[in-house]
């Protein structure tokens, strides 16, 4: 419309300029309107036409502005509210980062209705509410976020589960993750959070079943996944009613881990299979040293304890300052009834690490030689060390013997 008016105005102006040079004083224009006659000279007529066009143009423009005024005002108001909402969202997140939870929540909710992404406001407000311990309000914000963006079900569900985890509500976190399992199974973050939930709730069988997917998606660092796998298999072995079957079903690398070997070897010992336990422990200690396995080795009941003691003495040549090896050698010497040798090794174990069991066994050795006073003193010291071990207050060997050391066995 504006373009057409400009063309018309230009045409009239051009034509008028062309005629200006031909205008004579006597030329005039007559306009008949009913019974009225209007006479104008040609120049005045041209100026009247130009003025009329201008008045018509500006009248049409003013009408259009008046017609569009409500819509323009609404658009301006909406744009203004969006700017304020964006500013409030930024201020809310800054307060959230600073830990000003109350201010963050207030800013995030203030203009959430005008926000182009209101669910982001509600999710951030949910975190601020949780930090203030207002769990009910947190859940209300999470529901508002879902209503504002039902298509963002996965993102909202993950954040909801994360909030449950950070609050220590792992059962609720698991329930939330199960609700979005249909759309989250291929998401690495979903798998990582589900794995962490199983880890904290001790559901190792489920964690073990999720390991393949977690490795494929690189959901967690390899070291973390390896730790979870180790815990899963160890827990499965500990909880198994048929440990022999569970042991055989474990991967080879898990059967080489000393903590699993300790569980299975203890099972063998408790079930009268000391020979198999001894072989398993001895084979393991060739490559992976473990004081716990040494401790178990020393407690083996065998019809040939001298053979086991000589094996321990062979290890002692490489590790003479090992308290557990000295304890094992002393315990096996007791089985042989070689009290002098037992006293020698047990006293050394006490000197190295004040092991409560070494006190007890050394007390047995003195009791066997009818030295009841010394035996009683050792029993009491062992009990006191056991009670105080958590506080790090141990009784030294010199305090027990009061400077009188047991003479080494003569060979």
Secondary structure, 3 states (H helix, E strand, C coil): CHHHHHHHHHHHHHHHHHHHCCCCCCCEEEEEECCEEEEEEHHHHHHHHHHHHHHHHHHHHHHHHHHHHHHHHHHHHHHHHHHHHHHHHHHHHHHHHHCCHHHHHHHHHHCHHHCCCHHHHHHHHHHHHHHCCCHHHHHHHHHHHHHHCHHHHHHHHHHHHHHHHHCCCHHHHHHHHHHCHHHHCCCHHHHHHHHHHHHHHCCHHHHHHHHHHHHHHCCCCHHHHHHHHHHHHHHHHHHCCCHHHHHHHCCCCHHHCHHHHHHHHHHHHHCCCHHHHHHHHHHHHCCCCCHHHHHHHHCCCCCCHHHHHHHHHHHHHHCCCCHHHHHHHHHHHHHHCCHHHHHHHHHHHHHHHCCHHHHHHHHHHHHHCCCHHHHHHHHHHHHHHHHHHHHCCCCCHHHHHCCCCCCCCCC
